Amino acid sequence: MVPADAVRSKTPIIRNRFLKPSAAADGFKHYMDKKPKIGILGVGMVGGTLKRYLEEKKKFKRGRNLFLYDTDRKKGYQDNINFADVIFISVPTPQNRDGSADLSMLKAVFETINGKKIIIIKSTVPPGTTEFFSKKHPEHKVLFNPEFLTEANAWHNMLNPERQLVGWTRNNQEAAQRVLSLLPQAPLASPSSELNLTATEAEITKYAANLFLTRKVTFANAIFDLASHHGANYENIKLGIGSDPRIGQSHLDVNYHGYRGYGGYCFTKDTNALIAHYKKLGLQHSADLFNQDRIFNEGLLRRQGLTPNDVSLHDKEWIKDKPACRTGRKLK
Ligand SMILES: NC(=O)c1ccc[n+]([C@@H]2O[C@H](COP(=O)([O-])OP(=O)(O)OC[C@H]3O[C@@H](n4cnc5c(N)ncnc54)[C@H](O)[C@@H]3O)[C@@H](O)[C@H]2O)c1
């Protein structure tokens, strides 16, 4: 893997400029287009929210400058994605048996893309993945734009992101800036004069944010156990801890969706994927640190009669499929 600094040193930083005169010459004529043709591969929670944004806020029209493809025929999105110049990929990255991220769907969709495109991976992927695809497909400009939306407030999060990061590979900073200009603005943006992330840095940022939050949940549950042992009211303690702006109230709840511990579509698989990645790199101490959170969480779930699979669901599936859990289970 090429270290970020090495990539930087070879690549001049271009700020506050979306277009470069040479862009048309390298075959990426769409750099020059005010409104490029956009494609979305995988129109689920993430892709579907992006679709809504492009249609409602940017006035993109399906079939004219917006092309959608999803393998789920019931969704009715079977457009020819190759009509697009700029393609967002938001297919699932579930976990393999060993916990690592399964990139097979991502690999499969790359094979369906022809010509020279700007491709933005939005799926959560292990550090180095975007660099890998960039090298494997040098004909494209491959970028990474992590998605931070929450399922409960997806549309609000889409319109009001805290940060909008488009991480670049090789010499693709102009493409990153162009893509950034298509997305909702955020107080912190990259590339910008404030921040200039490589794709690998953006990939790590996404995992780090999720694992920090899962750690907060396990921490909160450990404090809850202490409070319960002493007959103390955890809710009072929670307010006391969370009032510190360095800590904050979020993810200190010990009963979310009616069970203790973390769950949801992403937390379990992302934790497992990062642990597997640390192990692959031989960074065993860090793998152990996060593995301990995983073991703690699985224990909590087990004592409620749940498995990580039971709670690794989209919110809407949870509400549909798990009414018993929503009403709350007692820890065994
Ligand atoms: N759900 C979230 O809140 C959230 C937040 C941030 C990041 N992410 C990440 O974004 C990615 C997608 O998550 P999601 O929640 O949108 O998943 P999702 O399951 O809601 O949607 C994925 C869609 O991709 C489709 N698909 C599968 N294989 C395909 C293929 N080969 N070609 C085209 N379409 C295909 C599926 O039919 C589905 O409609 C994952 O990597 C996830 O970790 C999700």
The ligand as a MOL file (V3000), in Angstrom:
LIG
                    3D

  0  0  0     0  0            999 V3000
M  V30 BEGIN CTAB
M  V30 COUNTS 44 48 0 0 0
M  V30 BEGIN ATOM
M  V30 1 N -27.3030 1.9450 6.5980 0
M  V30 2 C -26.5420 2.9420 7.0540 0
M  V30 3 O -26.9750 3.7130 7.8900 0
M  V30 4 C -25.1440 3.1230 6.5160 0
M  V30 5 C -24.4360 4.2520 6.9610 0
M  V30 6 C -23.1650 4.4450 6.4900 0
M  V30 7 C -22.5800 3.5290 5.6300 0
M  V30 8 N -23.2670 2.4270 5.2380 0 CHG=1
M  V30 9 C -22.5970 1.4940 4.3400 0
M  V30 10 O -23.1000 1.6640 3.0210 0
M  V30 11 C -23.1610 0.4010 2.3410 0
M  V30 12 C -24.5760 0.1480 1.8860 0
M  V30 13 O -25.3970 0.1570 3.0290 0
M  V30 14 P -26.9770 0.3060 2.9200 0
M  V30 15 O -27.4540 0.5030 4.3050 0
M  V30 16 O -27.3680 1.2810 1.8790 0 CHG=-1
M  V30 17 O -27.3440 -1.1800 2.4300 0
M  V30 18 P -28.7460 -1.6620 1.8220 0
M  V30 19 O -28.7890 -3.1150 2.0410 0
M  V30 20 O -29.8570 -0.8070 2.3550 0
M  V30 21 O -28.6250 -1.3260 0.2670 0
M  V30 22 C -27.7290 -1.9380 -0.5790 0
M  V30 23 C -28.4130 -2.1220 -1.9090 0
M  V30 24 O -27.4530 -2.6540 -2.8200 0
M  V30 25 C -28.1260 -3.6000 -3.6450 0
M  V30 26 N -27.1220 -4.4590 -4.2610 0
M  V30 27 C -26.5200 -5.5570 -3.7710 0
M  V30 28 N -25.6230 -6.0520 -4.6500 0
M  V30 29 C -25.6600 -5.2370 -5.7120 0
M  V30 30 C -24.9730 -5.2080 -6.9710 0
M  V30 31 N -24.0550 -6.1240 -7.2620 0
M  V30 32 N -25.2930 -4.2290 -7.8480 0
M  V30 33 C -26.2170 -3.2970 -7.5460 0
M  V30 34 N -26.9100 -3.2820 -6.3860 0
M  V30 35 C -26.6230 -4.2300 -5.4840 0
M  V30 36 C -29.1160 -4.2900 -2.7250 0
M  V30 37 O -30.1600 -4.8850 -3.4400 0
M  V30 38 C -29.5840 -3.1110 -1.8610 0
M  V30 39 O -30.7370 -2.4950 -2.4180 0
M  V30 40 C -22.6100 -0.6250 3.3230 0
M  V30 41 O -21.2320 -0.7720 3.1030 0
M  V30 42 C -22.8370 0.0310 4.6690 0
M  V30 43 O -21.9390 -0.4080 5.6340 0
M  V30 44 C -24.5490 2.2090 5.6610 0
M  V30 END ATOM
M  V30 BEGIN BOND
M  V30 1 1 1 2
M  V30 2 2 2 3
M  V30 3 1 2 4
M  V30 4 1 4 5
M  V30 5 2 4 44
M  V30 6 2 5 6
M  V30 7 1 6 7
M  V30 8 2 7 8
M  V30 9 1 8 9
M  V30 10 1 8 44
M  V30 11 1 9 10
M  V30 12 1 9 42
M  V30 13 1 10 11
M  V30 14 1 11 12
M  V30 15 1 11 40
M  V30 16 1 12 13
M  V30 17 1 13 14
M  V30 18 2 14 15
M  V30 19 1 14 16
M  V30 20 1 14 17
M  V30 21 1 17 18
M  V30 22 2 18 19
M  V30 23 1 18 20
M  V30 24 1 18 21
M  V30 25 1 21 22
M  V30 26 1 22 23
M  V30 27 1 23 24
M  V30 28 1 23 38
M  V30 29 1 24 25
M  V30 30 1 25 26
M  V30 31 1 25 36
M  V30 32 1 26 27
M  V30 33 1 26 35
M  V30 34 2 27 28
M  V30 35 1 28 29
M  V30 36 1 29 30
M  V30 37 2 29 35
M  V30 38 1 30 31
M  V30 39 2 30 32
M  V30 40 1 32 33
M  V30 41 2 33 34
M  V30 42 1 34 35
M  V30 43 1 36 37
M  V30 44 1 36 38
M  V30 45 1 38 39
M  V30 46 1 40 41
M  V30 47 1 40 42
M  V30 48 1 42 43
M  V30 END BOND
M  V30 END CTAB
M  END
